[in-house]
Amino acid sequence: MCGPVCGGSIEARGAGRSSHPHASGKKFPGREPLDIPATPDYFSVMAVVANPMVAPETGIKDDPAPQQEPGYLVICWDDPVNLMQYVTHVFQVVFGWKKAKAERHMLEVHNQGKSVLARECLEKAEFYVHELQKYNLHATMEREAA
């Protein structure tokens, strides 16, 4: 059978004199069959591994250590408005700290007037400052001294 597209068999239409696309025995009219031998011998030749022309370096170079990008400090300042428990809670939420670490920084803010909460790249420091400001905390960032 030729199939549902052609609507019948080649023999029924007279394969010898018909202009049927499949009459020539080709499955795809206008395309020639590939010239592939009937039994390809793919594994008769194994791949050859070449030896390297240059030996790899094994010594350690005396390059100076790469300069670290200047960091930015995230600072929280004391204010007379927010309660200490609230500040502790905000530090836990924003930074994901445990209660002990959040309380330590909160007490530093309360007793010393400020606390350096993080040293980050510019974008992350800006993110933390904005997050703290969303909770109405007085937070800023400063470029770390070189």
BAFI-3210 file (N, C-alpha, C; in Angstrom, 3 decimals, decimal comma, padded with zeros to 6 digits):
// residues 146
n [1|2|3|4|5|6|7|8|9|10|11|12|13|14|15|16|17|18|19|20|21|22|23|24|25|26|27|28|29|30|31|32|33|34|35|36|37|38|39|40|41|42|43|44|45|46|47|48|49|50|51|52|53|54|55|56|57|58|59|60|61|62|63|64|65|66|67|68|69|70|71|72|73|74|75|76|77|78|79|80|81|82|83|84|85|86|87|88|89|90|91|92|93|94|95|96|97|98|99|100|101|102|103|104|105|106|107|108|109|110|111|112|113|114|115|116|117|118|119|120|121|122|123|124|125|126|127|128|129|130|131|132|133|134|135|136|137|138|139|140|141|142|143|144|145|146]
n.u [000,840|000,415|-000,340|-002,402|-002,295|-001,797|-003,795|-004,122|-002,791|000,322|000,356|-002,327|-002,807|-001,223|001,833|003,895|003,303|002,300|002,174|002,643|004,065|005,437|005,958|008,429|009,781|011,073|011,101|011,001|010,268|012,394|014,631|017,724|018,878|021,134|024,633|025,572|027,360|026,041|026,715|028,151|031,440|032,188|033,861|036,331|038,670|040,558|040,590|043,376|045,509|047,182|050,417|051,227|052,661|053,964|055,092|053,074|053,056|054,428|055,293|054,821|053,571|054,818|052,798|051,392|048,959|045,553|043,965|041,509|038,133|037,054|035,296|032,019|030,630|027,905|026,005|024,250|022,504|021,922|018,681|016,070|013,561|012,852|012,193|014,306|013,844|012,475|014,423|016,242|014,674|014,360|017,026|017,339|015,485|016,297|019,054|019,127|020,125|020,902|019,250|021,021|023,259|021,978|021,004|023,443|024,474|022,407|022,662|025,155|024,540|022,805|024,413|026,858|026,105|026,232|026,520|028,504|027,199|027,617|030,016|030,122|029,830|029,139|026,455|025,122|025,420|023,934|021,446|020,995|020,940|018,668|016,743|016,853|016,044|013,432|012,222|012,171|014,597|017,565|019,880|022,978|025,542|029,046|032,070|034,667|037,630|040,782]
n.v [-001,191|002,222|004,304|006,472|009,030|008,999|007,351|004,670|001,613|001,143|-000,768|-000,993|001,278|001,099|000,878|001,011|002,905|005,098|008,421|008,545|009,581|007,663|005,676|005,180|003,863|005,305|006,763|009,446|011,843|013,509|013,439|011,898|008,608|008,000|007,416|004,983|002,228|-001,117|-002,676|-001,038|-000,559|000,436|000,111|-000,776|000,670|001,903|004,753|006,925|007,991|010,924|011,918|014,607|017,616|019,539|019,575|019,746|022,495|022,188|023,577|026,030|029,191|032,448|034,405|037,471|037,732|037,982|041,142|041,933|042,844|046,046|046,188|046,813|048,189|047,330|049,189|049,586|051,989|053,477|054,279|056,175|055,088|052,376|049,266|047,068|044,296|044,227|045,122|043,017|040,952|041,865|041,727|038,957|038,185|039,549|038,896|036,222|035,243|033,501|033,799|034,568|035,776|037,880|039,299|040,067|041,894|043,751|044,714|045,894|047,980|049,378|050,018|051,104|052,783|052,144|049,371|047,240|045,294|043,668|042,834|043,367|043,012|045,783|045,688|043,767|044,882|047,240|046,052|044,878|047,214|048,507|046,579|046,668|049,286|049,125|048,054|050,181|050,787|052,602|052,485|052,376|052,378|052,031|052,563|050,256|050,959|051,099]
n.w [000,000|-000,668|000,996|003,101|002,091|-000,657|-001,534|-002,390|-003,835|-005,595|-007,576|-008,268|-009,689|-011,836|-012,045|-013,920|-015,980|-014,713|-013,297|-010,684|-007,583|-006,082|-007,792|-008,905|-006,974|-005,110|-001,908|-001,282|-003,455|-005,752|-004,238|-004,025|-003,207|-000,445|-000,828|000,657|001,748|001,818|004,053|006,338|007,588|010,355|012,555|011,774|011,724|014,314|016,472|016,576|019,103|019,573|020,687|022,911|021,639|023,114|026,401|029,334|031,665|034,875|037,004|039,633|039,184|039,972|040,380|041,467|044,103|043,129|043,092|045,394|044,883|045,918|048,956|050,320|053,182|055,156|057,231|060,226|061,991|065,219|066,443|068,030|067,800|067,019|068,618|070,556|070,310|067,921|066,107|066,329|065,282|062,619|061,686|061,737|059,798|057,417|057,054|057,663|060,030|063,114|066,300|068,398|067,116|065,810|068,033|069,213|067,306|067,389|070,035|069,787|068,039|069,719|071,979|070,992|068,994|066,323|063,985|062,062|059,715|057,487|054,915|051,633|047,994|045,792|044,688|046,274|048,802|048,482|048,138|050,702|052,293|051,292|051,961|054,784|055,160|054,263|056,469|058,113|059,391|060,175|057,891|056,179|053,623|053,222|051,457|051,801|053,569|051,989]
ca.u [000,000|001,145|-000,677|-003,633|-002,123|-001,913|-005,115|-004,188|-001,512|000,988|-000,034|-003,693|-002,826|-000,372|003,104|004,779|003,017|001,686|003,029|002,566|005,383|006,116|006,057|009,824|010,347|011,691|010,183|010,917|010,523|013,317|015,815|018,434|019,305|022,516|025,579|026,129|027,440|025,012|027,217|029,274|032,405|032,546|034,826|037,512|039,840|040,463|041,123|044,760|045,722|048,470|051,154|051,311|053,901|054,594|054,759|052,390|053,864|054,120|055,761|053,886|053,975|054,892|051,904|050,884|047,570|044,658|043,427|040,103|037,270|036,778|034,028|031,162|030,159|026,504|026,014|022,966|022,696|020,954|017,609|015,260|012,203|012,618|012,478|015,437|013,345|012,123|015,680|016,744|013,828|014,682|018,320|017,115|014,748|017,059|020,327|018,987|020,961|020,298|018,861|022,180|024,036|021,149|021,004|024,776|024,546|021,436|023,265|026,221|023,857|022,240|025,452|027,920|025,516|026,196|027,107|028,783|026,460|028,125|030,934|029,641|030,043|028,269|025,052|024,554|025,353|022,762|020,261|020,793|020,550|017,265|015,919|016,777|015,253|012,026|011,753|012,337|015,856|018,491|021,001|023,746|026,698|030,269|033,135|035,657|038,922|041,780]
ca.v [000,000|003,484|005,030|007,235|010,291|008,746|006,778|003,365|000,955|001,476|-001,759|-000,737|002,419|000,838|001,478|001,199|004,063|006,141|009,518|008,483|009,897|006,517|004,649|004,878|003,119|006,230|007,195|010,899|012,293|014,616|013,196|010,682|007,832|008,214|006,403|004,306|000,800|-001,899|-003,076|-000,151|-001,120|001,591|-000,184|-001,424|001,487|002,496|006,107|006,993|009,075|011,561|012,398|016,070|018,168|020,334|019,046|020,740|023,082|021,626|024,502|027,023|030,538|033,415|035,528|038,090|037,407|038,936|042,156|041,725|043,995|046,758|045,817|047,852|047,829|047,614|049,697|049,936|053,051|053,511|055,271|056,104|054,694|050,935|048,461|046,151|043,007|044,415|045,175|041,637|040,222|042,309|041,143|037,545|038,042|040,053|038,197|034,801|034,926|032,940|034,834|035,024|036,703|039,064|040,062|040,660|043,093|044,719|045,345|046,765|049,181|050,087|050,518|051,863|053,704|051,549|048,044|046,812|044,037|042,817|043,378|042,742|043,770|046,953|045,362|043,060|045,849|048,079|045,238|044,787|048,532|048,723|045,672|047,209|050,523|048,742|047,813|051,469|050,900|053,561|051,719|052,978|051,589|052,795|051,818|049,823|051,637|050,225]
ca.w [000,000|-000,712|002,210|003,038|001,370|-002,085|-001,751|-003,027|-004,057|-006,850|-008,561|-008,690|-010,600|-012,982|-011,671|-015,055|-016,809|-013,896|-012,837|-009,235|-007,048|-005,518|-008,828|-009,191|-005,865|-004,175|-000,864|-001,290|-004,824|-005,898|-003,415|-004,410|-002,043|-000,019|-001,294|001,822|001,467|002,489|005,366|006,670|008,524|011,160|013,593|011,230|012,029|015,647|016,561|017,025|020,048|019,315|021,852|022,876|021,098|024,166|027,723|030,164|032,732|036,184|038,040|040,141|038,787|041,064|040,112|042,685|044,390|042,476|043,986|045,675|044,616|047,159|049,539|050,866|054,505|055,452|058,601|060,820|062,986|066,311|066,366|069,244|067,454|066,930|069,805|070,388|069,822|066,511|065,352|066,311|064,333|061,252|061,326|061,472|058,540|056,266|056,878|057,935|061,184|064,314|067,253|069,169|066,292|065,593|069,290|069,397|066,463|067,904|071,219|069,290|067,545|070,866|072,892|070,323|068,036|064,979|063,843|060,690|059,592|056,411|053,907|050,396|046,765|045,714|044,444|047,414|049,900|048,203|048,403|052,148|052,808|050,927|052,757|056,148|055,112|054,138|057,831|058,809|060,135|059,578|057,379|055,099|053,223|052,995|050,792|052,762|053,433|051,390]
c.u [000,874|000,849|-001,917|-003,499|-002,350|-003,234|-005,125|-002,813|-000,960|000,515|-001,429|-003,758|-001,950|000,969|003,986|004,533|002,444|002,690|002,995|003,950|006,126|006,322|007,498|010,470|011,021|010,662|009,979|011,248|011,472|014,578|016,427|018,822|020,767|023,388|026,285|026,208|026,438|025,452|028,409|030,157|032,958|033,713|036,090|038,783|039,623|041,068|042,536|044,902|047,119|049,110|051,252|052,675|054,669|054,153|054,056|053,309|053,443|054,534|054,680|054,411|053,962|054,055|051,475|049,405|046,665|044,070|041,935|039,333|037,006|035,386|033,274|030,598|028,705|026,448|024,587|023,240|021,586|019,898|016,735|013,862|011,970|013,022|013,582|014,980|012,992|013,390|016,282|015,976|014,178|016,015|018,171|016,445|015,626|018,309|020,237|019,835|020,164|020,090|020,066|023,008|023,259|021,109|022,342|024,902|023,563|022,011|024,423|025,637|023,386|023,330|026,476|027,387|025,452|026,791|027,325|028,193|027,041|029,136|030,611|030,100|028,977|026,794|024,398|024,437|024,153|021,478|019,967|020,354|019,081|016,327|015,764|015,926|013,762|011,399|011,935|013,537|016,754|019,756|021,653|024,829|027,847|031,260|034,205|036,987|039,964|042,981]
c.v [001,239|004,302|005,870|008,525|010,085|008,095|005,470|002,787|001,354|000,519|-001,471|000,394|002,197|001,500|001,772|002,479|005,231|007,230|009,613|008,728|008,702|005,426|004,271|004,084|004,016|006,656|008,696|011,392|013,487|014,466|011,871|009,920|008,117|007,083|005,783|002,832|000,023|-002,343|-002,191|-000,787|000,017|001,320|-000,843|-000,634|002,127|003,894|006,061|008,196|009,623|011,992|013,913|016,528|018,928|019,752|020,120|021,247|022,500|022,554|025,482|028,400|031,448|034,644|036,150|037,730|038,431|039,903|041,929|043,009|044,721|046,422|047,027|047,339|048,241|047,971|050,020|050,903|052,998|054,574|055,119|055,524|053,189|050,218|047,448|044,785|043,085|044,415|043,771|040,812|040,586|041,726|039,658|037,334|038,415|039,213|036,692|034,350|034,218|034,066|035,396|036,046|037,994|039,927|040,744|041,944|044,164|045,442|046,264|048,069|050,027|050,741|051,419|052,824|053,181|050,157|047,767|045,409|043,098|043,581|042,636|043,548|044,869|046,575|044,697|043,985|046,772|047,323|045,177|046,118|048,797|047,823|046,201|048,475|050,227|048,485|049,048|051,511|051,887|052,797|052,465|051,997|052,524|051,924|051,493|050,529|050,648|050,001]
c.w [000,000|000,522|002,024|002,248|-000,122|-002,441|-002,495|-003,240|-005,412|-007,945|-009,094|-009,699|-011,827|-012,806|-012,873|-015,808|-016,029|-013,564|-011,315|-008,652|-006,510|-006,542|-009,098|-008,071|-004,838|-003,136|-000,878|-002,690|-004,831|-005,067|-003,830|-003,143|-001,725|-000,516|-000,099|001,485|002,314|003,880|005,717|007,739|009,375|012,100|013,063|011,547|013,397|015,611|017,119|017,938|019,824|020,627|021,777|022,383|022,168|025,503|028,545|031,266|034,065|037,313|038,455|039,773|040,002|040,757|041,436|042,874|043,716|043,501|044,150|045,402|045,935|047,663|050,053|052,179|054,661|056,936|059,031|061,964|064,024|066,043|067,608|069,005|067,600|068,216|069,514|069,856|068,336|065,650|065,247|065,278|062,886|060,806|061,001|060,114|057,346|056,008|057,113|059,108|062,260|065,312|068,015|068,386|066,054|066,855|069,536|068,571|066,936|069,118|070,830|068,758|068,728|071,727|072,219|069,270|066,615|065,042|062,369|060,550|058,540|055,583|052,623|049,190|046,703|045,606|045,658|048,624|049,704|048,502|049,900|052,746|052,501|051,732|054,182|056,188|054,928|055,506|058,723|059,748|059,405|059,173|056,227|054,672|052,953|052,281|051,826|052,506|052,930|052,267]
res [m|c|g|p|v|c|g|g|s|i|e|a|r|g|a|g|r|s|s|h|p|h|a|s|g|k|k|f|p|g|r|e|p|l|d|i|p|a|t|p|d|y|f|s|v|m|a|v|v|a|n|p|m|v|a|p|e|t|g|i|k|d|d|p|a|p|q|q|e|p|g|y|l|v|i|c|w|d|d|p|v|n|l|m|q|y|v|t|h|v|f|q|v|v|f|g|w|k|k|a|k|a|e|r|h|m|l|e|v|h|n|q|g|k|s|v|l|a|r|e|c|l|e|k|a|e|f|y|v|h|e|l|q|k|y|n|l|h|a|t|m|e|r|e|a|a]
***
